[in-house]
């Protein structure tokens, strides 16, 4: 996947998580913490240049793990 497409996907995920956190007043503190951590990881991933595909995939896997905690 190209870097441009990766950045677009990261941007879309950041936007989606932001919408969820702003529009769901019934979130528990644990849910908010999980979403905030996922959002923080994605924003750091987007800011850092020069990461290898393996490093990007590892970070995305961590974000997916956090989102799984939220949805389950």
PDB file with SEQRES, HELIX, SHEET and CRYST1 records, atoms N, CA, C and O in Angstrom:
SEQRES   1 A   72  UNK UNK UNK UNK UNK UNK UNK UNK UNK UNK UNK UNK UNK          
SEQRES   2 A   72  UNK UNK UNK UNK UNK UNK UNK UNK UNK UNK UNK UNK UNK          
SEQRES   3 A   72  UNK UNK UNK UNK UNK UNK UNK UNK UNK UNK UNK UNK UNK          
SEQRES   4 A   72  UNK UNK UNK UNK UNK UNK UNK UNK UNK UNK UNK UNK UNK          
SEQRES   5 A   72  UNK UNK UNK UNK UNK UNK UNK UNK UNK UNK UNK UNK UNK          
SEQRES   6 A   72  UNK UNK UNK UNK UNK UNK UNK                                  
HELIX    1 AA1 UNK A    3  UNK A   23  1                                  21    
HELIX    2 AA2 UNK A   29  UNK A   47  1                                  19    
HELIX    3 AA3 UNK A   53  UNK A   71  1                                  19    
CRYST1    1.000    1.000    1.000  90.00  90.00  90.00 P 1           1          
ATOM      1  N   UNK A   1       0.853  -1.173   0.000  1.00  0.00           N  
ATOM      2  CA  UNK A   1       0.000   0.000   0.000  1.00  0.00           C  
ATOM      3  C   UNK A   1       0.893   1.229   0.000  1.00  0.00           C  
ATOM      4  O   UNK A   1       1.890   1.281   0.720  1.00  0.00           O  
ATOM      5  N   UNK A   2       0.537   2.201  -0.797  1.00  0.00           N  
ATOM      6  CA  UNK A   2       1.346   3.414  -0.889  1.00  0.00           C  
ATOM      7  C   UNK A   2       1.221   4.244   0.389  1.00  0.00           C  
ATOM      8  O   UNK A   2       0.250   4.130   1.137  1.00  0.00           O  
ATOM      9  N   UNK A   3       2.218   5.068   0.611  1.00  0.00           N  
ATOM     10  CA  UNK A   3       2.220   5.939   1.800  1.00  0.00           C  
ATOM     11  C   UNK A   3       1.023   6.891   1.773  1.00  0.00           C  
ATOM     12  O   UNK A   3       0.431   7.180   2.813  1.00  0.00           O  
ATOM     13  N   UNK A   4       0.674   7.371   0.597  1.00  0.00           N  
ATOM     14  CA  UNK A   4      -0.469   8.276   0.481  1.00  0.00           C  
ATOM     15  C   UNK A   4      -1.744   7.582   0.927  1.00  0.00           C  
ATOM     16  O   UNK A   4      -2.533   8.146   1.685  1.00  0.00           O  
ATOM     17  N   UNK A   5      -1.942   6.369   0.460  1.00  0.00           N  
ATOM     18  CA  UNK A   5      -3.135   5.601   0.835  1.00  0.00           C  
ATOM     19  C   UNK A   5      -3.109   5.286   2.332  1.00  0.00           C  
ATOM     20  O   UNK A   5      -4.146   5.351   2.993  1.00  0.00           O  
ATOM     21  N   UNK A   6      -1.939   4.946   2.871  1.00  0.00           N  
ATOM     22  CA  UNK A   6      -1.817   4.686   4.301  1.00  0.00           C  
ATOM     23  C   UNK A   6      -2.208   5.924   5.100  1.00  0.00           C  
ATOM     24  O   UNK A   6      -2.953   5.829   6.076  1.00  0.00           O  
ATOM     25  N   UNK A   7      -1.707   7.083   4.687  1.00  0.00           N  
ATOM     26  CA  UNK A   7      -2.025   8.320   5.393  1.00  0.00           C  
ATOM     27  C   UNK A   7      -3.517   8.650   5.300  1.00  0.00           C  
ATOM     28  O   UNK A   7      -4.109   9.145   6.260  1.00  0.00           O  
ATOM     29  N   UNK A   8      -4.117   8.376   4.148  1.00  0.00           N  
ATOM     30  CA  UNK A   8      -5.556   8.606   4.019  1.00  0.00           C  
ATOM     31  C   UNK A   8      -6.337   7.684   4.947  1.00  0.00           C  
ATOM     32  O   UNK A   8      -7.304   8.111   5.576  1.00  0.00           O  
ATOM     33  N   UNK A   9      -5.925   6.430   5.034  1.00  0.00           N  
ATOM     34  CA  UNK A   9      -6.593   5.485   5.923  1.00  0.00           C  
ATOM     35  C   UNK A   9      -6.439   5.885   7.387  1.00  0.00           C  
ATOM     36  O   UNK A   9      -7.385   5.792   8.169  1.00  0.00           O  
ATOM     37  N   UNK A  10      -5.237   6.331   7.748  1.00  0.00           N  
ATOM     38  CA  UNK A  10      -5.003   6.789   9.122  1.00  0.00           C  
ATOM     39  C   UNK A  10      -5.857   8.016   9.406  1.00  0.00           C  
ATOM     40  O   UNK A  10      -6.467   8.111  10.471  1.00  0.00           O  
ATOM     41  N   UNK A  11      -5.909   8.958   8.468  1.00  0.00           N  
ATOM     42  CA  UNK A  11      -6.740  10.153   8.634  1.00  0.00           C  
ATOM     43  C   UNK A  11      -8.212   9.787   8.827  1.00  0.00           C  
ATOM     44  O   UNK A  11      -8.890  10.345   9.689  1.00  0.00           O  
ATOM     45  N   UNK A  12      -8.695   8.849   8.021  1.00  0.00           N  
ATOM     46  CA  UNK A  12     -10.094   8.424   8.133  1.00  0.00           C  
ATOM     47  C   UNK A  12     -10.375   7.780   9.480  1.00  0.00           C  
ATOM     48  O   UNK A  12     -11.430   8.007  10.073  1.00  0.00           O  
ATOM     49  N   UNK A  13      -9.441   6.984   9.962  1.00  0.00           N  
ATOM     50  CA  UNK A  13      -9.615   6.340  11.262  1.00  0.00           C  
ATOM     51  C   UNK A  13      -9.583   7.365  12.390  1.00  0.00           C  
ATOM     52  O   UNK A  13     -10.375   7.280  13.330  1.00  0.00           O  
ATOM     53  N   UNK A  14      -8.681   8.323  12.303  1.00  0.00           N  
ATOM     54  CA  UNK A  14      -8.618   9.402  13.300  1.00  0.00           C  
ATOM     55  C   UNK A  14      -9.942  10.165  13.315  1.00  0.00           C  
ATOM     56  O   UNK A  14     -10.492  10.446  14.380  1.00  0.00           O  
ATOM     57  N   UNK A  15     -10.441  10.491  12.145  1.00  0.00           N  
ATOM     58  CA  UNK A  15     -11.691  11.233  12.044  1.00  0.00           C  
ATOM     59  C   UNK A  15     -12.852  10.421  12.633  1.00  0.00           C  
ATOM     60  O   UNK A  15     -13.694  10.975  13.340  1.00  0.00           O  
ATOM     61  N   UNK A  16     -12.904   9.143  12.355  1.00  0.00           N  
ATOM     62  CA  UNK A  16     -13.987   8.294  12.861  1.00  0.00           C  
ATOM     63  C   UNK A  16     -13.952   8.178  14.382  1.00  0.00           C  
ATOM     64  O   UNK A  16     -14.989   8.263  15.039  1.00  0.00           O  
ATOM     65  N   UNK A  17     -12.768   7.985  14.934  1.00  0.00           N  
ATOM     66  CA  UNK A  17     -12.640   7.884  16.389  1.00  0.00           C  
ATOM     67  C   UNK A  17     -13.021   9.206  17.042  1.00  0.00           C  
ATOM     68  O   UNK A  17     -13.682   9.220  18.080  1.00  0.00           O  
ATOM     69  N   UNK A  18     -12.609  10.308  16.440  1.00  0.00           N  
ATOM     70  CA  UNK A  18     -12.951  11.630  16.978  1.00  0.00           C  
ATOM     71  C   UNK A  18     -14.463  11.837  16.986  1.00  0.00           C  
ATOM     72  O   UNK A  18     -15.012  12.358  17.957  1.00  0.00           O  
ATOM     73  N   UNK A  19     -15.124  11.440  15.929  1.00  0.00           N  
ATOM     74  CA  UNK A  19     -16.584  11.563  15.856  1.00  0.00           C  
ATOM     75  C   UNK A  19     -17.246  10.732  16.941  1.00  0.00           C  
ATOM     76  O   UNK A  19     -18.187  11.193  17.589  1.00  0.00           O  
ATOM     77  N   UNK A  20     -16.768   9.518  17.146  1.00  0.00           N  
ATOM     78  CA  UNK A  20     -17.340   8.647  18.182  1.00  0.00           C  
ATOM     79  C   UNK A  20     -17.179   9.278  19.555  1.00  0.00           C  
ATOM     80  O   UNK A  20     -18.130   9.307  20.335  1.00  0.00           O  
ATOM     81  N   UNK A  21     -15.992   9.783  19.862  1.00  0.00           N  
ATOM     82  CA  UNK A  21     -15.760  10.346  21.197  1.00  0.00           C  
ATOM     83  C   UNK A  21     -16.556  11.620  21.434  1.00  0.00           C  
ATOM     84  O   UNK A  21     -16.964  11.891  22.563  1.00  0.00           O  
ATOM     85  N   UNK A  22     -16.782  12.401  20.393  1.00  0.00           N  
ATOM     86  CA  UNK A  22     -17.529  13.648  20.564  1.00  0.00           C  
ATOM     87  C   UNK A  22     -19.035  13.434  20.611  1.00  0.00           C  
ATOM     88  O   UNK A  22     -19.739  14.191  21.280  1.00  0.00           O  
ATOM     89  N   UNK A  23     -19.543  12.428  19.921  1.00  0.00           N  
ATOM     90  CA  UNK A  23     -20.990  12.252  19.797  1.00  0.00           C  
ATOM     91  C   UNK A  23     -21.585  11.204  20.724  1.00  0.00           C  
ATOM     92  O   UNK A  23     -22.803  11.027  20.745  1.00  0.00           O  
ATOM     93  N   UNK A  24     -20.771  10.520  21.478  1.00  0.00           N  
ATOM     94  CA  UNK A  24     -21.290   9.483  22.368  1.00  0.00           C  
ATOM     95  C   UNK A  24     -21.091   9.897  23.818  1.00  0.00           C  
ATOM     96  O   UNK A  24     -20.039   9.634  24.402  1.00  0.00           O  
ATOM     97  N   UNK A  25     -22.064  10.525  24.385  1.00  0.00           N  
ATOM     98  CA  UNK A  25     -21.946  10.989  25.761  1.00  0.00           C  
ATOM     99  C   UNK A  25     -22.088   9.837  26.760  1.00  0.00           C  
ATOM    100  O   UNK A  25     -21.788  10.004  27.942  1.00  0.00           O  
ATOM    101  N   UNK A  26     -22.536   8.685  26.299  1.00  0.00           N  
ATOM    102  CA  UNK A  26     -22.751   7.560  27.198  1.00  0.00           C  
ATOM    103  C   UNK A  26     -21.544   6.632  27.291  1.00  0.00           C  
ATOM    104  O   UNK A  26     -21.663   5.517  27.799  1.00  0.00           O  
ATOM    105  N   UNK A  27     -20.391   7.073  26.812  1.00  0.00           N  
ATOM    106  CA  UNK A  27     -19.196   6.244  26.899  1.00  0.00           C  
ATOM    107  C   UNK A  27     -18.705   6.163  28.341  1.00  0.00           C  
ATOM    108  O   UNK A  27     -18.736   7.147  29.079  1.00  0.00           O  
ATOM    109  N   UNK A  28     -18.262   4.993  28.720  1.00  0.00           N  
ATOM    110  CA  UNK A  28     -17.676   4.843  30.054  1.00  0.00           C  
ATOM    111  C   UNK A  28     -16.278   5.455  30.045  1.00  0.00           C  
ATOM    112  O   UNK A  28     -15.719   5.744  28.987  1.00  0.00           O  
ATOM    113  N   UNK A  29     -15.729   5.645  31.230  1.00  0.00           N  
ATOM    114  CA  UNK A  29     -14.372   6.189  31.327  1.00  0.00           C  
ATOM    115  C   UNK A  29     -13.370   5.246  30.678  1.00  0.00           C  
ATOM    116  O   UNK A  29     -12.408   5.692  30.054  1.00  0.00           O  
ATOM    117  N   UNK A  30     -13.593   3.949  30.823  1.00  0.00           N  
ATOM    118  CA  UNK A  30     -12.696   2.969  30.217  1.00  0.00           C  
ATOM    119  C   UNK A  30     -12.753   3.068  28.689  1.00  0.00           C  
ATOM    120  O   UNK A  30     -11.721   3.016  28.018  1.00  0.00           O  
ATOM    121  N   UNK A  31     -13.958   3.209  28.150  1.00  0.00           N  
ATOM    122  CA  UNK A  31     -14.107   3.352  26.698  1.00  0.00           C  
ATOM    123  C   UNK A  31     -13.402   4.614  26.202  1.00  0.00           C  
ATOM    124  O   UNK A  31     -12.715   4.589  25.181  1.00  0.00           O  
ATOM    125  N   UNK A  32     -13.577   5.708  26.924  1.00  0.00           N  
ATOM    126  CA  UNK A  32     -12.925   6.962  26.541  1.00  0.00           C  
ATOM    127  C   UNK A  32     -11.406   6.821  26.570  1.00  0.00           C  
ATOM    128  O   UNK A  32     -10.709   7.324  25.689  1.00  0.00           O  
ATOM    129  N   UNK A  33     -10.904   6.137  27.588  1.00  0.00           N  
ATOM    130  CA  UNK A  33      -9.461   5.934  27.710  1.00  0.00           C  
ATOM    131  C   UNK A  33      -8.918   5.116  26.553  1.00  0.00           C  
ATOM    132  O   UNK A  33      -7.875   5.441  25.985  1.00  0.00           O  
ATOM    133  N   UNK A  34      -9.634   4.048  26.205  1.00  0.00           N  
ATOM    134  CA  UNK A  34      -9.208   3.185  25.093  1.00  0.00           C  
ATOM    135  C   UNK A  34      -9.213   3.961  23.784  1.00  0.00           C  
ATOM    136  O   UNK A  34      -8.259   3.876  23.010  1.00  0.00           O  
ATOM    137  N   UNK A  35     -10.267   4.712  23.529  1.00  0.00           N  
ATOM    138  CA  UNK A  35     -10.348   5.486  22.293  1.00  0.00           C  
ATOM    139  C   UNK A  35      -9.293   6.592  22.246  1.00  0.00           C  
ATOM    140  O   UNK A  35      -8.708   6.859  21.197  1.00  0.00           O  
ATOM    141  N   UNK A  36      -9.058   7.226  23.387  1.00  0.00           N  
ATOM    142  CA  UNK A  36      -8.032   8.274  23.436  1.00  0.00           C  
ATOM    143  C   UNK A  36      -6.642   7.702  23.157  1.00  0.00           C  
ATOM    144  O   UNK A  36      -5.837   8.328  22.467  1.00  0.00           O  
ATOM    145  N   UNK A  37      -6.362   6.514  23.695  1.00  0.00           N  
ATOM    146  CA  UNK A  37      -5.063   5.894  23.460  1.00  0.00           C  
ATOM    147  C   UNK A  37      -4.908   5.513  21.982  1.00  0.00           C  
ATOM    148  O   UNK A  37      -3.846   5.711  21.393  1.00  0.00           O  
ATOM    149  N   UNK A  38      -5.967   4.969  21.396  1.00  0.00           N  
ATOM    150  CA  UNK A  38      -5.922   4.619  19.971  1.00  0.00           C  
ATOM    151  C   UNK A  38      -5.705   5.870  19.132  1.00  0.00           C  
ATOM    152  O   UNK A  38      -4.906   5.867  18.195  1.00  0.00           O  
ATOM    153  N   UNK A  39      -6.410   6.926  19.465  1.00  0.00           N  
ATOM    154  CA  UNK A  39      -6.277   8.189  18.738  1.00  0.00           C  
ATOM    155  C   UNK A  39      -4.860   8.752  18.864  1.00  0.00           C  
ATOM    156  O   UNK A  39      -4.283   9.226  17.886  1.00  0.00           O  
ATOM    157  N   UNK A  40      -4.317   8.696  20.059  1.00  0.00           N  
ATOM    158  CA  UNK A  40      -2.959   9.189  20.291  1.00  0.00           C  
ATOM    159  C   UNK A  40      -1.936   8.388  19.480  1.00  0.00           C  
ATOM    160  O   UNK A  40      -1.022   8.964  18.890  1.00  0.00           O  
ATOM    161  N   UNK A  41      -2.087   7.076  19.451  1.00  0.00           N  
ATOM    162  CA  UNK A  41      -1.162   6.228  18.684  1.00  0.00           C  
ATOM    163  C   UNK A  41      -1.242   6.550  17.188  1.00  0.00           C  
ATOM    164  O   UNK A  41      -0.221   6.610  16.503  1.00  0.00           O  
ATOM    165  N   UNK A  42      -2.454   6.755  16.694  1.00  0.00           N  
ATOM    166  CA  UNK A  42      -2.619   7.075  15.276  1.00  0.00           C  
ATOM    167  C   UNK A  42      -2.021   8.427  14.937  1.00  0.00           C  
ATOM    168  O   UNK A  42      -1.394   8.587  13.890  1.00  0.00           O  
ATOM    169  N   UNK A  43      -2.210   9.399  15.812  1.00  0.00           N  
ATOM    170  CA  UNK A  43      -1.653  10.728  15.553  1.00  0.00           C  
ATOM    171  C   UNK A  43      -0.131  10.699  15.571  1.00  0.00           C  
ATOM    172  O   UNK A  43       0.509  11.362  14.755  1.00  0.00           O  
ATOM    173  N   UNK A  44       0.455   9.939  16.490  1.00  0.00           N  
ATOM    174  CA  UNK A  44       1.914   9.806  16.520  1.00  0.00           C  
ATOM    175  C   UNK A  44       2.411   9.085  15.273  1.00  0.00           C  
ATOM    176  O   UNK A  44       3.442   9.448  14.705  1.00  0.00           O  
ATOM    177  N   UNK A  45       1.677   8.068  14.855  1.00  0.00           N  
ATOM    178  CA  UNK A  45       2.047   7.318  13.655  1.00  0.00           C  
ATOM    179  C   UNK A  45       2.041   8.228  12.434  1.00  0.00           C  
ATOM    180  O   UNK A  45       2.925   8.138  11.582  1.00  0.00           O  
ATOM    181  N   UNK A  46       1.069   9.082  12.352  1.00  0.00           N  
ATOM    182  CA  UNK A  46       0.955  10.001  11.218  1.00  0.00           C  
ATOM    183  C   UNK A  46       2.088  11.033  11.222  1.00  0.00           C  
ATOM    184  O   UNK A  46       2.560  11.431  10.157  1.00  0.00           O  
ATOM    185  N   UNK A  47       2.521  11.464  12.388  1.00  0.00           N  
ATOM    186  CA  UNK A  47       3.547  12.501  12.489  1.00  0.00           C  
ATOM    187  C   UNK A  47       4.948  11.993  12.177  1.00  0.00           C  
ATOM    188  O   UNK A  47       5.778  12.731  11.647  1.00  0.00           O  
ATOM    189  N   UNK A  48       5.206  10.745  12.503  1.00  0.00           N  
ATOM    190  CA  UNK A  48       6.560  10.228  12.331  1.00  0.00           C  
ATOM    191  C   UNK A  48       6.793   9.763  10.905  1.00  0.00           C  
ATOM    192  O   UNK A  48       6.037   8.954  10.366  1.00  0.00           O  
ATOM    193  N   UNK A  49       7.831  10.276  10.317  1.00  0.00           N  
ATOM    194  CA  UNK A  49       8.212   9.898   8.959  1.00  0.00           C  
ATOM    195  C   UNK A  49       9.344   8.880   9.049  1.00  0.00           C  
ATOM    196  O   UNK A  49      10.045   8.796  10.057  1.00  0.00           O  
ATOM    197  N   UNK A  50       9.505   8.121   7.990  1.00  0.00           N  
ATOM    198  CA  UNK A  50      10.620   7.201   7.914  1.00  0.00           C  
ATOM    199  C   UNK A  50      10.415   5.870   8.600  1.00  0.00           C  
ATOM    200  O   UNK A  50      11.369   5.116   8.789  1.00  0.00           O  
ATOM    201  N   UNK A  51       9.194   5.571   8.973  1.00  0.00           N  
ATOM    202  CA  UNK A  51       8.938   4.275   9.590  1.00  0.00           C  
ATOM    203  C   UNK A  51       8.870   3.215   8.503  1.00  0.00           C  
ATOM    204  O   UNK A  51       8.418   3.472   7.387  1.00  0.00           O  
ATOM    205  N   UNK A  52       9.320   2.042   8.846  1.00  0.00           N  
ATOM    206  CA  UNK A  52       9.233   0.941   7.896  1.00  0.00           C  
ATOM    207  C   UNK A  52       7.808   0.406   7.868  1.00  0.00           C  
ATOM    208  O   UNK A  52       7.015   0.673   8.771  1.00  0.00           O  
ATOM    209  N   UNK A  53       7.496  -0.347   6.831  1.00  0.00           N  
ATOM    210  CA  UNK A  53       6.167  -0.946   6.739  1.00  0.00           C  
ATOM    211  C   UNK A  53       5.899  -1.850   7.929  1.00  0.00           C  
ATOM    212  O   UNK A  53       4.772  -1.909   8.420  1.00  0.00           O  
ATOM    213  N   UNK A  54       6.917  -2.554   8.398  1.00  0.00           N  
ATOM    214  CA  UNK A  54       6.756  -3.445   9.554  1.00  0.00           C  
ATOM    215  C   UNK A  54       6.392  -2.646  10.802  1.00  0.00           C  
ATOM    216  O   UNK A  54       5.509  -3.053  11.557  1.00  0.00           O  
ATOM    217  N   UNK A  55       7.049  -1.533  11.025  1.00  0.00           N  
ATOM    218  CA  UNK A  55       6.752  -0.693  12.186  1.00  0.00           C  
ATOM    219  C   UNK A  55       5.332  -0.136  12.101  1.00  0.00           C  
ATOM    220  O   UNK A  55       4.624  -0.074  13.106  1.00  0.00           O  
ATOM    221  N   UNK A  56       4.926   0.264  10.915  1.00  0.00           N  
ATOM    222  CA  UNK A  56       3.575   0.787  10.720  1.00  0.00           C  
ATOM    223  C   UNK A  56       2.548  -0.304  11.010  1.00  0.00           C  
ATOM    224  O   UNK A  56       1.554  -0.063  11.694  1.00  0.00           O  
ATOM    225  N   UNK A  57       2.792  -1.499  10.487  1.00  0.00           N  
ATOM    226  CA  UNK A  57       1.864  -2.612  10.713  1.00  0.00           C  
ATOM    227  C   UNK A  57       1.772  -2.980  12.187  1.00  0.00           C  
ATOM    228  O   UNK A  57       0.686  -3.287  12.680  1.00  0.00           O  
ATOM    229  N   UNK A  58       2.884  -2.952  12.891  1.00  0.00           N  
ATOM    230  CA  UNK A  58       2.884  -3.255  14.327  1.00  0.00           C  
ATOM    231  C   UNK A  58       2.047  -2.228  15.092  1.00  0.00           C  
ATOM    232  O   UNK A  58       1.279  -2.583  15.986  1.00  0.00           O  
ATOM    233  N   UNK A  59       2.203  -0.970  14.735  1.00  0.00           N  
ATOM    234  CA  UNK A  59       1.443   0.086  15.418  1.00  0.00           C  
ATOM    235  C   UNK A  59      -0.041  -0.019  15.094  1.00  0.00           C  
ATOM    236  O   UNK A  59      -0.881   0.166  15.975  1.00  0.00           O  
ATOM    237  N   UNK A  60      -0.369  -0.313  13.850  1.00  0.00           N  
ATOM    238  CA  UNK A  60      -1.770  -0.494  13.458  1.00  0.00           C  
ATOM    239  C   UNK A  60      -2.366  -1.689  14.197  1.00  0.00           C  
ATOM    240  O   UNK A  60      -3.528  -1.646  14.602  1.00  0.00           O  
ATOM    241  N   UNK A  61      -1.588  -2.750  14.376  1.00  0.00           N  
ATOM    242  CA  UNK A  61      -2.065  -3.926  15.118  1.00  0.00           C  
ATOM    243  C   UNK A  61      -2.394  -3.553  16.560  1.00  0.00           C  
ATOM    244  O   UNK A  61      -3.373  -4.047  17.119  1.00  0.00           O  
ATOM    245  N   UNK A  62      -1.591  -2.691  17.163  1.00  0.00           N  
ATOM    246  CA  UNK A  62      -1.858  -2.230  18.533  1.00  0.00           C  
ATOM    247  C   UNK A  62      -3.154  -1.411  18.586  1.00  0.00           C  
ATOM    248  O   UNK A  62      -3.940  -1.535  19.525  1.00  0.00           O  
ATOM    249  N   UNK A  63      -3.361  -0.577  17.569  1.00  0.00           N  
ATOM    250  CA  UNK A  63      -4.587   0.227  17.502  1.00  0.00           C  
ATOM    251  C   UNK A  63      -5.799  -0.685  17.343  1.00  0.00           C  
ATOM    252  O   UNK A  63      -6.828  -0.474  17.985  1.00  0.00           O  
ATOM    253  N   UNK A  64      -5.678  -1.691  16.495  1.00  0.00           N  
ATOM    254  CA  UNK A  64      -6.783  -2.633  16.295  1.00  0.00           C  
ATOM    255  C   UNK A  64      -7.086  -3.382  17.586  1.00  0.00           C  
ATOM    256  O   UNK A  64      -8.248  -3.631  17.905  1.00  0.00           O  
ATOM    257  N   UNK A  65      -6.061  -3.734  18.316  1.00  0.00           N  
ATOM    258  CA  UNK A  65      -6.249  -4.398  19.614  1.00  0.00           C  
ATOM    259  C   UNK A  65      -7.044  -3.491  20.570  1.00  0.00           C  
ATOM    260  O   UNK A  65      -7.941  -3.951  21.278  1.00  0.00           O  
ATOM    261  N   UNK A  66      -6.701  -2.214  20.573  1.00  0.00           N  
ATOM    262  CA  UNK A  66      -7.423  -1.263  21.436  1.00  0.00           C  
ATOM    263  C   UNK A  66      -8.886  -1.118  20.981  1.00  0.00           C  
ATOM    264  O   UNK A  66      -9.798  -1.107  21.807  1.00  0.00           O  
ATOM    265  N   UNK A  67      -9.095  -1.008  19.687  1.00  0.00           N  
ATOM    266  CA  UNK A  67     -10.463  -0.857  19.186  1.00  0.00           C  
ATOM    267  C   UNK A  67     -11.296  -2.116  19.434  1.00  0.00           C  
ATOM    268  O   UNK A  67     -12.508  -2.036  19.639  1.00  0.00           O  
ATOM    269  N   UNK A  68     -10.647  -3.263  19.415  1.00  0.00           N  
ATOM    270  CA  UNK A  68     -11.354  -4.505  19.728  1.00  0.00           C  
ATOM    271  C   UNK A  68     -11.838  -4.473  21.174  1.00  0.00           C  
ATOM    272  O   UNK A  68     -12.943  -4.931  21.461  1.00  0.00           O  
ATOM    273  N   UNK A  69     -11.037  -3.943  22.079  1.00  0.00           N  
ATOM    274  CA  UNK A  69     -11.459  -3.800  23.481  1.00  0.00           C  
ATOM    275  C   UNK A  69     -12.696  -2.905  23.578  1.00  0.00           C  
ATOM    276  O   UNK A  69     -13.593  -3.156  24.384  1.00  0.00           O  
ATOM    277  N   UNK A  70     -12.733  -1.871  22.758  1.00  0.00           N  
ATOM    278  CA  UNK A  70     -13.865  -0.949  22.780  1.00  0.00           C  
ATOM    279  C   UNK A  70     -15.149  -1.610  22.271  1.00  0.00           C  
ATOM    280  O   UNK A  70     -16.214  -1.458  22.870  1.00  0.00           O  
ATOM    281  N   UNK A  71     -15.038  -2.336  21.175  1.00  0.00           N  
ATOM    282  CA  UNK A  71     -16.228  -2.896  20.552  1.00  0.00           C  
ATOM    283  C   UNK A  71     -16.706  -4.179  21.196  1.00  0.00           C  
ATOM    284  O   UNK A  71     -17.850  -4.579  20.981  1.00  0.00           O  
ATOM    285  N   UNK A  72     -15.870  -4.836  21.976  1.00  0.00           N  
ATOM    286  CA  UNK A  72     -16.282  -6.108  22.593  1.00  0.00           C  
ATOM    287  C   UNK A  72     -16.810  -5.901  23.974  1.00  0.00           C  
ATOM    288  O   UNK A  72     -17.200  -6.863  24.636  1.00  0.00           O  
TER     289      UNK A  72                                                      
END                                                                             
